[in-house]
Amino acid sequence: MIIFRRKKRHTKMSNKKTVVLGMSGGVDSSVALYFLKEQGFEVLGVSLKFGFWENPKGGLKENVCCSKIAIERAKKVCQKYGVPHFVVDASKEFRKKVIDYFLKTLQENKTPSPCVFCNRDVKLSALLRFAKEKGADYIATGHYARKKKVGEKFQLLRARDKEKDQTYFLSLLNQKQLSKLILLLGDYNKQEVYEIARKEGIEFTVKESQDLCFVSDKSLPNFLEEEIGVKPGKIQNTKGDVLGEHQGLHFYTRGQRKGIKLANGPFWVVSFDEKNNVLIVTNDSDDLKLFSKQAILSDVNFISGKSPEKPIEVEAKIRFRQSLAKALLSSGSPTSTSWKLVFDEPQRAITSGQIAVFYQGAICLGGGVIQ
């Protein structure tokens, strides 16, 4: 039997405060609405409409994160709790900040992290604009993360459920954004959220996982071919032997195994020779060339708003599903815009374009783009 200690987990701020809640129609944002109403907030439910690849080869007729069915489900949950529901079109921002960014990064033979930038530059930005228009005090989401005020600063903390923790996707937020954000699910695990939804009679479906929301996984090669083109080149092993031909370096990412159509596999992508348009692979999953201890970061964001003056010991991850690893984070100089992350142990497939996120204990310090 699961016992919910809701009154202990939430601090009631004021029953006069108004919150704009991002509503996806999923179980997380629906339960977040229940929590907000339980705490006495006035709530405005907002479903955001995002863009998608509008092409017959795209495999989608709408963005999977904001389908008509999902928006209708969000509307019903809002009706259940007597909350007004709004639909806000953020498709232009999404195309610019997510789809265009995604393509530009791939054209540079780097691996994009669209969800991180979507959260900062599209979702939260759109909710904050709407909140300002409506005179609301806060925004809220169904992310699994926590925040804490220490003095005049806000900290972003990992969720208690480490498997569901989503601070990775919020690591580029600043103090202004975090100060307005209410995070409601950081003290719960997913099973508890499901149980609360069932108890409340909230209808939900378990979504099938998909890497991208704006193009189907199966149609991604079509998307890249149509939008970037085909740029054939050689595939070589680490000894320089030619094994075959690729259709463009932008179809691959370091450490990738799937999609390398070579005999006698499997093979893994080791690196790119961009000058000669060569894809370098190995058939040894433990090849030392797949591992490295150092990552150079640009566009580094410290959530506190203040960067450390000296090298600091952190735990870091170079992709969402990776476990945390001990590392030293340092800057070349006080005025330097690049940072260096040196891990105690070699990490597999540190990839340009991905986001490295660093922590001290439960505190998410921030993140930066791997160069």
Rosetta blueprint (number, residue, H / E / L):
1 M L
2 I L
3 I L
4 F L
5 R L
6 R H
7 K H
8 K H
9 R H
10 H L
11 T L
12 K L
13 M L
14 S L
15 N L
16 K L
17 K L
18 T E
19 V E
20 V E
21 L E
22 G E
23 M L
24 S L
25 G L
26 G L
27 V H
28 D H
29 S H
30 S H
31 V H
32 A H
33 L H
34 Y H
35 F H
36 L H
37 K H
38 E H
39 Q L
40 G L
41 F L
42 E E
43 V E
44 L E
45 G E
46 V E
47 S E
48 L E
49 K E
50 F L
51 G L
52 F L
53 W L
54 E L
55 N L
56 P L
57 K L
58 G L
59 G L
60 L L
61 K L
62 E L
63 N L
64 V H
65 C H
66 C H
67 S L
68 K H
69 I H
70 A H
71 I H
72 E H
73 R H
74 A H
75 K H
76 K H
77 V H
78 C H
79 Q H
80 K H
81 Y L
82 G L
83 V L
84 P L
85 H E
86 F E
87 V E
88 V E
89 D E
90 A L
91 S H
92 K H
93 E H
94 F H
95 R H
96 K H
97 K H
98 V H
99 I H
100 D H
101 Y H
102 F H
103 L H
104 K H
105 T H
106 L H
107 Q H
108 E L
109 N L
110 K L
111 T L
112 P L
113 S L
114 P H
115 C H
116 V H
117 F H
118 C H
119 N H
120 R H
121 D H
122 V H
123 K H
124 L H
125 S H
126 A H
127 L H
128 L H
129 R H
130 F H
131 A H
132 K H
133 E H
134 K H
135 G L
136 A L
137 D L
138 Y E
139 I E
140 A E
141 T E
142 G L
143 H L
144 Y L
145 A E
146 R E
147 K E
148 K E
149 K E
150 V E
151 G L
152 E L
153 K E
154 F E
155 Q E
156 L E
157 L E
158 R E
159 A L
160 R L
161 D L
162 K L
163 E L
164 K L
165 D L
166 Q L
167 T H
168 Y H
169 F H
170 L H
171 S L
172 L L
173 L L
174 N L
175 Q H
176 K H
177 Q H
178 L H
179 S H
180 K H
181 L E
182 I E
183 L E
184 L L
185 L L
186 G L
187 D L
188 Y L
189 N L
190 K H
191 Q H
192 E H
193 V H
194 Y H
195 E H
196 I H
197 A H
198 R H
199 K H
200 E H
201 G L
202 I L
203 E L
204 F L
205 T L
206 V L
207 K L
208 E L
209 S L
210 Q L
211 D L
212 L L
213 C L
214 F L
215 V L
216 S L
217 D H
218 K H
219 S H
220 L H
221 P H
222 N H
223 F H
224 L H
225 E H
226 E H
227 E H
228 I L
229 G L
230 V L
231 K L
232 P L
233 G E
234 K E
235 I E
236 Q E
237 N E
238 T L
239 K L
240 G L
241 D L
242 V E
243 L E
244 G E
245 E E
246 H E
247 Q L
248 G L
249 L H
250 H H
251 F H
252 Y L
253 T L
254 R L
255 G L
256 Q L
257 R L
258 K L
259 G L
260 I L
261 K L
262 L L
263 A L
264 N L
265 G L
266 P L
267 F L
268 W E
269 V E
270 V E
271 S E
272 F E
273 D E
274 E L
275 K L
276 N L
277 N L
278 V E
279 L E
280 I E
281 V E
282 T E
283 N L
284 D L
285 S L
286 D L
287 D L
288 L H
289 K H
290 L H
291 F E
292 S E
293 K E
294 Q E
295 A E
296 I E
297 L E
298 S E
299 D E
300 V E
301 N E
302 F E
303 I L
304 S L
305 G L
306 K L
307 S L
308 P L
309 E L
310 K L
311 P L
312 I E
313 E E
314 V E
315 E E
316 A E
317 K E
318 I L
319 R L
320 F L
321 R L
322 Q L
323 S L
324 L L
325 A E
326 K E
327 A E
328 L E
329 L E
330 S E
331 S E
332 G L
333 S L
334 P L
335 T L
336 S L
337 T L
338 S L
339 W E
340 K E
341 L E
342 V E
343 F E
344 D E
345 E E
346 P E
347 Q E
348 R E
349 A L
350 I L
351 T L
352 S L
353 G L
354 Q L
355 I E
356 A E
357 V E
358 F E
359 Y E
360 Q E
361 G L
362 A L
363 I E
364 C E
365 L E
366 G E
367 G E
368 G E
369 V E
370 I E
371 Q L
